[in-house]
Amino acid sequence: MKPFTKTALAVAVLFGMAYGGAEWLTYSRAVPAQAAVSANQTLIKRGEYVARLSDCFACHTVPKGKPYAGGLAMQTPLGAVYSTNITPDKATGIGSYSYQQFKNAVQHGIRSDGTPLYPAMPYPSYVIMPEADIQAMYAYFMHGVKPVSQQNARSTLPPVLNWRWPLAYWQALFAPQRRFQADSRYDEHINRGKYLVEGPGHCGACHTPRGIAYQEKVLSDDDSYFLSGAVIDGWRAKSLRGEARGLASWSEDELVDFFASGRTDTSAAFGAMADVVEHSTQYWTDGDLKALSGYLKTLSPAPGKEVELPKREDVTTAMLRSGKYSSRGALLYAEHCIVCHRADGNGVPRVFPALNNNSAVYANNAQSVIQITLEGGRMPQSKHDLMAFSMPGFRYLSDQDIADVANFVRNGWQNQAPEISKADVAEIRRFVRNKAPNIVPQAASGEHHE
């Protein structure tokens, strides 16, 4: 046998073994056949609440699109993955799913055809949810959601990454089959918050750093990586731990207010977090909001992180009020920002968020500040605050101008943060410009997109 033939044969054998191993891993994760779920209005209503806890709407609905019809582009370092149609349409949605198939998808990352789901779906978190909640969600999606005919979109990942079977190895390494573990240090109330954070709320999917394989580095508070902050979709998801650039300065009541309405007297939700509030947390019960907030306040600072920043004197307010601007950034602030955010940087309570002493502003990573300055933002609308105030984008400013005003704000008043350069702004501008678009809302009317 020729050397080339031997090599090709060896590669084919190894490939076959790898493929076979992936098939076995997927089969071993799948749950056996389940009894049919008998739906009733009480179960459907419970399922609607569990779906709100799990924030299914935000990912599976595009702006101005039909509920749960999919099409939202989720950016990854290698391309975009689109959320799928999870309405009960039998041809394009999940209407033909058995309960077993639904459970396998939600908790084990396995599609109805037996192939793995991309980890953009937070099944590593959902796996700890109890059977009763998964049954309730199934009842809701099958009987409480209107079916929509809309084909799912293909990802923009490189062709080789559209092979799904290698994901079985990713799942075996990074999506363990596990149950929720209550912490004996906490009472039932705080453990409820722990469950909400680790399970349906899947807070770690955005706020926990990811490793080289795009896996969450830790799935629970067994390590200080948990909820220590991460970058997702060009936004800096802040640390939710008890440090100065995290939640050290937040009270439990402020957190409850924030999750219920998307704003407090000094801050406001923006980016993906605005969607979380608008489509999920505003619908949580008071008990669950208090449990969530109470648990987050138990998280200690990550090692090496400051609990509070050194105090500094505010010389910015007087300078701005004098009209004698100390820098190009100060002049730009006076021209574009001061009307809403005020000379003292404290904004207007529940209308325009404060920039002074705002940990989202003085975070070490400035990506969120850059992106919202370029693209603008919108507060969530909620039953608590019906008016959704918006901030315009300032894309027409140069990269240097954006860097100058960002540095002024991040180090003005009592803020302290590393400076950024025009190259940092240029990088975020390119990222925003090259984002894959969502499936256009017209698709919801029956036009199919592949």
C-alpha positions in Angstrom: 0.0 0.0 0.0 1.4 3.4 -1.0 2.3 5.8 1.8 -0.3 8.4 0.7 -3.0 5.7 0.7 -2.0 4.6 4.2 -2.1 8.1 5.5 -5.5 8.8 3.9 -6.8 5.5 5.4 -5.5 6.4 8.9 -7.1 9.8 8.7 -10.4 8.3 7.6 -10.3 5.8 10.5 -9.5 8.5 13.0 -12.2 10.7 11.6 -14.7 7.9 11.8 -13.7 7.1 15.4 -14.0 10.8 16.4 -17.4 11.0 14.7 -18.6 7.8 16.4 -17.3 9.0 19.7 -19.3 12.3 19.3 -22.4 10.3 18.4 -22.0 8.2 21.6 -21.5 11.3 23.7 -24.6 12.9 22.4 -26.6 9.7 22.9 -25.4 9.4 26.5 -26.5 13.0 27.3 -30.0 12.5 25.9 -32.9 11.8 28.3 -35.0 8.7 27.7 -38.5 8.8 26.4 -40.8 10.9 28.7 -44.4 10.7 29.4 -46.6 13.3 27.6 -47.2 16.5 29.4 -50.9 17.1 30.2 -51.4 20.9 29.7 -53.9 23.0 31.6 -54.2 26.7 32.1 -52.5 26.7 35.5 -49.5 24.8 34.0 -49.4 27.1 31.0 -49.5 30.2 33.2 -46.6 28.8 35.3 -44.7 28.0 32.1 -45.1 31.6 30.9 -43.5 32.8 34.2 -40.7 30.3 33.9 -40.0 31.5 30.3 -39.8 35.1 31.7 -37.4 33.9 34.3 -35.3 32.2 31.6 -35.5 35.3 29.3 -36.4 33.3 26.2 -38.1 36.3 24.6 -35.0 38.5 24.4 -33.0 36.0 22.4 -35.7 34.5 20.3 -37.5 37.7 19.2 -36.1 40.4 17.0 -37.1 44.1 17.4 -40.5 44.5 15.7 -40.6 40.8 15.0 -43.2 38.1 16.0 -42.7 36.7 19.5 -40.4 33.8 19.7 -39.9 33.5 15.9 -36.2 33.8 16.1 -33.7 35.5 13.9 -31.7 37.5 16.4 -28.0 37.6 15.4 -25.7 36.6 18.3 -22.2 37.7 17.6 -19.3 35.3 18.4 -15.5 35.8 17.7 -15.9 33.6 14.6 -19.2 34.7 13.2 -22.9 35.1 14.0 -25.3 32.4 15.2 -29.0 33.1 14.8 -31.7 32.3 17.4 -34.2 29.8 16.2 -38.0 29.8 15.9 -39.4 28.3 19.1 -43.1 28.9 18.3 -45.3 25.8 18.0 -45.3 26.0 14.2 -44.9 22.4 13.1 -43.0 23.1 9.9 -40.5 25.8 11.0 -40.7 25.9 14.8 -40.9 23.3 17.6 -44.6 22.3 17.2 -43.6 18.7 16.4 -41.3 18.4 19.4 -42.2 15.7 22.0 -41.6 16.6 25.6 -38.4 14.5 25.5 -37.1 16.4 22.5 -37.9 19.7 24.2 -36.2 18.7 27.4 -33.1 17.5 25.5 -32.8 20.8 23.7 -33.4 23.1 26.7 -31.3 21.2 29.3 -28.9 19.1 27.3 -28.2 21.0 24.1 -29.5 18.4 21.7 -31.7 19.2 18.7 -34.6 17.2 17.6 -32.5 15.5 14.9 -30.0 14.4 17.6 -27.2 16.8 16.8 -25.7 19.3 19.3 -26.9 22.9 19.7 -24.4 25.7 19.7 -23.5 27.0 23.2 -25.1 30.3 22.4 -28.1 28.5 24.0 -27.5 28.6 27.7 -28.2 24.9 28.4 -25.2 24.7 30.7 -27.3 26.8 33.1 -30.8 25.5 32.3 -29.7 21.9 33.2 -30.2 22.6 36.9 -33.8 23.6 36.5 -36.3 21.1 38.0 -38.5 18.8 35.9 -41.7 20.7 36.9 -40.4 23.9 35.4 -39.4 22.3 32.2 -42.8 20.7 31.9 -44.5 24.0 32.5 -42.4 25.7 29.8 -43.2 23.0 27.4 -46.9 23.4 28.1 -46.6 27.2 27.5 -44.6 27.0 24.3 -47.0 24.4 22.9 -50.3 25.9 24.0 -49.7 29.5 25.1 -47.6 30.9 22.2 -48.9 31.7 18.7 -47.3 29.7 15.9 -45.3 31.7 13.4 -44.0 30.3 10.0 -40.5 31.6 9.7 -37.5 29.5 8.6 -34.4 29.5 10.7 -31.3 31.3 9.4 -27.9 29.7 8.8 -25.0 30.9 10.9 -22.2 32.9 9.4 -19.6 30.7 11.0 -16.8 29.3 8.7 -18.1 26.2 6.9 -16.0 23.7 9.0 -17.6 25.1 12.2 -21.1 24.4 10.9 -20.3 20.7 11.5 -22.2 20.1 14.7 -20.9 16.7 15.8 -17.6 18.1 17.3 -19.8 20.1 19.7 -20.5 16.8 21.5 -16.9 17.0 22.8 -17.4 20.6 23.9 -20.5 19.6 25.8 -18.7 16.7 27.5 -16.0 19.1 28.7 -17.9 22.3 29.5 -21.6 21.5 29.9 -21.7 18.9 32.8 -24.8 17.1 33.8 -25.4 18.6 37.2 -28.1 19.6 39.7 -28.5 22.7 41.7 -26.5 22.7 44.9 -27.9 24.9 47.7 -25.3 26.6 50.0 -25.7 25.6 53.6 -24.4 29.1 54.6 -27.6 30.7 53.3 -31.3 30.5 54.1 -34.0 29.4 51.7 -34.5 33.0 50.4 -30.8 33.5 49.4 -30.6 30.0 48.0 -33.6 30.9 45.8 -31.5 33.8 44.5 -28.5 31.6 43.9 -30.7 29.2 41.9 -32.2 32.0 39.8 -28.7 33.4 39.0 -27.1 30.0 38.2 -30.2 28.5 36.5 -33.0 30.2 34.6 -31.5 33.7 34.9 -28.2 32.3 33.4 -26.4 35.5 34.5 -23.0 33.9 34.0 -23.7 33.6 30.3 -22.9 37.3 30.0 -21.1 38.2 33.2 -18.7 35.3 33.6 -15.4 35.4 31.6 -15.1 32.8 28.8 -12.2 30.6 28.0 -10.5 29.9 24.7 -13.2 27.4 23.8 -15.9 30.0 24.4 -16.9 28.2 27.6 -17.9 29.9 30.8 -14.9 29.5 33.0 -17.1 28.5 36.0 -20.8 27.8 36.3 -21.3 28.6 40.0 -19.8 30.5 42.9 -17.1 27.8 43.3 -14.5 30.2 42.0 -14.1 34.0 42.0 -14.3 34.0 38.2 -18.0 33.6 38.6 -19.8 36.8 37.5 -16.5 38.7 37.6 -17.3 40.5 34.3 -16.9 39.7 30.7 -17.2 41.1 27.2 -20.1 40.0 25.0 -21.3 41.4 21.7 -19.0 44.4 22.1 -20.4 45.3 25.5 -18.6 45.0 28.9 -20.9 43.0 31.1 -19.9 44.4 34.5 -18.7 42.4 37.5 -21.7 41.5 39.8 -19.4 40.8 42.7 -18.8 43.1 45.7 -16.0 45.3 44.3 -15.7 49.0 43.5 -16.1 48.4 39.7 -18.9 45.9 40.5 -21.8 46.1 43.0 -20.0 47.3 46.1 -21.8 50.6 46.1 -25.2 49.2 45.3 -27.8 48.4 48.0 -30.2 45.5 47.8 -33.1 47.9 47.4 -31.3 49.7 44.5 -30.7 46.3 42.8 -34.4 45.4 43.2 -35.4 48.7 41.7 -32.9 48.3 38.8 -34.1 44.8 37.9 -37.7 45.8 38.1 -37.5 49.0 36.1 -34.2 49.2 34.4 -33.2 52.4 36.3 -32.5 53.9 39.6 -31.9 57.5 40.7 -28.4 57.3 39.4 -28.1 54.6 36.8 -29.9 53.0 33.8 -29.8 49.7 32.0 -28.4 49.8 28.4 -27.4 47.4 25.7 -28.3 43.7 26.2 -29.2 44.4 29.9 -32.0 46.8 28.8 -33.5 43.8 26.9 -33.2 41.6 30.0 -35.2 44.1 32.1 -37.8 44.8 29.4 -38.5 41.2 28.5 -37.6 39.3 31.7 -36.9 40.8 35.1 -39.7 43.4 35.2 -42.1 40.4 35.3 -40.4 38.6 38.2 -42.2 38.5 41.5 -41.1 40.8 44.3 -39.9 37.7 46.2 -37.7 36.6 43.3 -36.3 40.1 42.7 -35.4 40.3 46.4 -33.9 36.8 46.4 -31.8 37.6 43.3 -30.5 40.9 44.7 -29.9 39.4 48.2 -27.8 36.7 46.7 -25.7 39.0 44.5 -24.8 41.1 47.6 -23.3 37.9 49.2 -20.6 37.7 46.5 -17.2 38.8 47.7 -14.8 40.8 45.5 -12.5 38.8 43.1 -9.0 38.6 44.5 -7.0 41.7 43.8 -10.1 43.9 43.1 -10.6 47.0 45.1 -13.6 47.3 47.4 -13.6 51.0 46.9 -11.6 53.5 44.9 -9.4 56.2 46.5 -11.4 59.4 47.2 -10.7 62.4 44.9 -11.8 66.0 44.9 -14.3 67.1 42.3 -12.8 69.9 40.3 -14.8 69.1 37.2 -18.1 70.7 38.2 -16.7 74.2 38.9 -14.6 74.1 35.7 -17.6 73.2 33.5 -19.7 75.9 35.2 -17.0 78.5 34.6 -17.0 77.9 30.9 -13.2 77.7 30.9 -12.7 74.2 29.6 -9.6 72.5 30.6 -9.3 70.0 27.7 -10.8 69.1 24.3 -12.8 66.4 26.1 -14.3 69.0 28.4 -15.4 71.1 25.4 -16.9 68.1 23.7 -18.8 67.3 26.9 -20.2 70.8 27.1 -21.3 70.7 23.4 -22.9 67.2 23.4 -23.5 65.9 26.9 -24.0 68.6 29.5 -27.7 69.3 28.8 -28.7 65.8 29.9 -25.9 64.7 32.3 -25.4 68.1 33.8 -22.3 70.0 34.9 -22.0 68.0 38.1 -22.3 64.7 36.2 -25.2 63.5 38.2 -27.8 63.6 35.5 -31.5 63.7 36.3 -32.9 60.9 38.6 -34.7 58.2 36.6 -34.4 60.2 33.4 -30.7 60.7 32.5 -28.3 58.5 34.4 -25.4 59.9 36.4 -21.9 59.6 34.9 -20.2 60.6 38.2 -19.6 57.6 40.5 -21.0 55.2 37.9 -19.1 52.0 37.8 -20.2 51.3 34.2 -18.5 54.5 33.2 -15.2 54.0 35.1 -14.8 50.3 34.4 -11.3 49.2 33.5 -12.7 48.1 30.1 -14.2 51.0 28.2 -16.0 49.1 25.4 -19.5 49.8 26.7 -18.7 53.6 27.1 -17.3 53.7 23.5 -20.2 51.7 22.0 -23.0 53.6 23.6 -21.3 56.9 22.7 -21.1 55.8 19.1 -24.5 54.1 18.7 -26.6 55.6 21.4 -29.0 53.6 23.6 -32.5 53.3 25.0 -33.7 52.7 28.5 -36.1 49.7 28.9 -39.8 50.4 29.0 -41.4 48.8 32.0 -44.7 48.7 34.0 -42.9 50.9 36.6 -41.5 53.5 34.1 -43.6 53.7 30.9 -41.3 56.3 29.3 -38.3 54.8 27.6 -35.7 57.7 27.3 -33.2 57.4 24.5 -29.6 58.7 23.9 -28.6 59.6 20.4 -25.4 58.2 18.9 -22.4 60.3 18.0 -20.9 58.3 15.2 -20.2 61.6 13.3 -17.5 62.5 15.8 -14.0 61.3 15.0 -12.3 58.5 16.8 -10.1 61.0 18.6 -13.1 63.1 19.6 -14.8 60.0 21.1 -11.7 59.0 22.9 -11.3 62.6 24.3 -14.8 62.9 25.6 -14.7 59.3 27.0 -11.5 60.0 28.8 -12.9 63.2 30.2 -16.0 61.5 31.5 -14.1 58.4 32.9 -11.8 60.6 34.8 -14.0 63.6 35.6 -15.7 64.4 38.9 -14.8 61.5 41.2 -14.3 58.9 38.5 -11.0 57.2 38.0 -10.2 54.9 35.0 -7.5 54.0 32.5 -7.3 56.2 29.5 -8.3 55.0 26.0 -6.9 55.8 22.6 -8.4 56.6 19.2 -7.3 53.1 18.2 -9.6 51.6 20.9 -12.5 53.6 19.4 -11.7 52.6 15.9 -11.7 48.9 16.9 -15.3 49.2 18.4 -16.4 51.2 15.4 -15.3 48.4 13.1 -17.0 45.8 15.3 -20.3 47.7 15.2 -20.1 48.3 11.5 -19.4 44.6 10.8 -22.1 43.1 13.0 -24.3 40.6 11.3 -27.9 42.0 10.9 -30.9 40.4 12.5 -33.4 38.6 10.3 -35.6 41.5 9.0 -39.1 41.7 10.6 -40.7 41.1 7.2 -39.6 37.5 7.6 -42.3 37.2 10.3 -45.0 37.7 7.7 -44.0 34.4 6.0 -41.0 35.3 3.9 -38.4 32.6 4.5 -34.6 33.3 5.0 -31.9 30.7 4.7 
